[in-house]
Amino acid sequence: MLIDSDRHKGAPHVEVDDRGGAHEAARHLLELGHRRLAVLSIGPGPGPAARGYQGPLARRLAGIRDAFADAGLTMDDVPLAEVPATRAEGYRATKELMSGPATPTAILALSDVLAYGAVDALRELGAGVPGDVSVTGFDDLAESAWLRPGLTTVRQPIVTKGRMAADFLISAIRGEDQHPHQTLGTSLIIRESTAKPA
C-alpha cells in the first residue's frame, strides 16, 4: 500500500493532485501581480534545493513551474529554500530570504507548517502579511483558518486519503486486492494572507 509516493506496478496507491494544487497556488499569486516569489520546500536542509525530489514535492514544484510557464516566465531566479517541515525552520528560512538584496513579495510554502513559520518571521521583521509579503501554504490544516491573517492554502482531503488507504489495505489483506490507484483532487482556499503586491 503506497500513499503519496511514486506509483509502483502491482501496489495499491493513493495520492492527491499535488501538481494541480501547487499550480493553482502559484497561478493565484501570479495573477495578483507578484513576480518576486520565493518557495519554501520540505527537505533535509539546509542546503541547495531541487535535487533528488520525488513524490509529492516533485509534483508540487512541477506545478509551480507549470504556472510560471503559463505566464511566460521561468523559475530561474526564484529563491528555493529546502528545510525540514517545522514551523521553526519555516521561520529561519524566511528570515534568510528576507535578508537578501531582492526580497520577495510573495512566499509559496509547500506545507502549512512552513507557512506558519514564514508569517511568524515576517511579523517579527515588521513586514505586513499580505501588505508587504503574501504567503500561501499547502494542506489546509485546521489552524490555517484561525491564523491571523487566515492562510491562503491548498486543501487536500487528508481524512479521505487515510480512509481510502485503509480500505485498500484491508482489501489486500483479504485477498481482494485489484491494485487500485486513486488520485484525489485539491482546491485552493483563498483567505487573507494573499493580496496584490504593494
N, C-alpha and C positions, 0 to 999 in steps of 0.2 A: 504494500500500500504506500503510494507516494503522495505527498502533499506539497504543493508549491515548488516542486523540483522539475528538472527537465524530464520529459516523458521517457519511459523505458518500456520497450515492447514486452508484453506479457504481464505487466503490473497495472493494477487499478491506479487511477491518477485523478486528483482533484486540484485545480488551481483557480486563480481569479485572473481576470483580464488586466494584468499589471501594465502591459504596454498601452492599452487603450486608456486606462485610468491616468497614467502619467502624462500621456499625450493631452488629455483634457486639461489637466492642471497647468501644463506648460502653455497650452494654447490660450487659456484664460488670462495668464499673465501677459502674454504677448499681445493679445487683443486689447488689454488695458493700456498698452503702450510701453511696457517695460522692455528694455533692450540690454540693460546691465544686470544680468541674472547670475546667481551662484547656486550650486547644487550641493546639498548635504546628503551624502550617501552612506550606507551602512557598510562597514568593513572592519578589518583588524586595526587599521590606522595606529598612529599617524603615519603618513607616507603618501606616495603618489597613488592616485586612484585610477580606476577604469582598466585595471589589469586583472585578467582571470575572472571577471564577473560571470556568474552563471545564474540560472533560475530567475527568480523574481527581480533581482537587481538588474540583471542584464536586460530583462524585458522593460523595466521601468526606464532605464537610460535610453533604450531604443525608442521608447515612446516620446521622450523629451526631444531626442534628435529628430524624430518624425515631425514634431510640431515646429521645430526650428526650420526644417527643410520646407515645410508647407508655407512658411512665412518668408522664404527666400533667404534664410540665414543659416549659419553653421554654429556649432558649439566650440569652435576652435579657441575662442578667447573666454570661454565660460569657466570660472574657477570651480573646481570639483574637489570637495573635501571628503575623504574617506575616514570614517570614525566608527567606533563601537556604538551600538544603538542605546545610548543612555542620554538622559537629559543633561548631565554634566558635560558629556562630550559634545553635544549639540551647542551648549553654551560656549565651551572652549573654542570650538571650530569657528563659531560666528564671531567671536572676539578677534580671531586671527583674520577672518575675511574682511572685517570692517577696519582693520589696521592698514590695509593696502592702499595704493595710490588711487585706484578706481573702485570706490566702494559700490556694492550692488544696490539697486533699488528694489530688488526682489530676491527672496531666497526660497528655492524649491527643496524642501526636505523630503526624503524618501521614507520617512516614518513620522508619525505624530510626535513621538517622544523626542526626536531630534528637533522638531519644530518648537516644542515647548522650551527647550534649551536655547534656541535661537531667539525667541521672544524675551526670555529672561536676560540674555546678553544685550539685546537691543535696548531694553528698558534701562539697564544699568548704564549703558553708554549715552543715555539721553535721546535716543533715536525713537521717534514715534512709529508705532505699528497701527495702521498702514501709512501714516502720514509721510514718513521718510522711507520706510522699507516695508514692502508687502511680504507675507510669509504664507506658504502653503505646506500641508502635511500629507500623509498617506496612511490610511487605516480607518479614521473616524472613531477613535476610542471615545469612551463616554466623557472623559474630561474635556475633549475638544470643544464641545458645545458650551462648556462652563468657563473655559479660559477667557480672559479679558485682554484683548478683544477675542471674540469667538473665532476659532480657527477654520479657515477655508481648507478643506481637505478632501481626499478621495476616499469615499466609503467603500469598503469591501465587506461582503457578507461573512464575517468571521464565524458566527454561530452556525450558519447554514453549511459552511465549508466543513466545519468539525463534524456536524451530524452526518453529512454525506460521506465523509471519510470513514466514520464509524460504521455506517451501513455497508459500504463497500468491503470493509474488513470482515464484518460478520458474515457477509455472503461468501467471502473467500474461505473462511473457516468452515462454513457449512458445505463447501464444495460446489457452491453455486456461482463461482467467480467467472464472469464473462469478460474480464479485463476491461471494464468500462472506463471511459475518460469523460470528465466534465469540466468545462470552463465556466466559471460564474462571472456575471457582469459586475461592473463597478459604476459608481456615479459620483460626480463632482458636487460637493456640498459647499456652496458659497456662503461664507459668513463675513465677519467684519475685518478680518486680518489682511484683506487684499483691497487695493484701490488703484486708481491711476497714479503714475509717478508724479511727484511734486514738480 
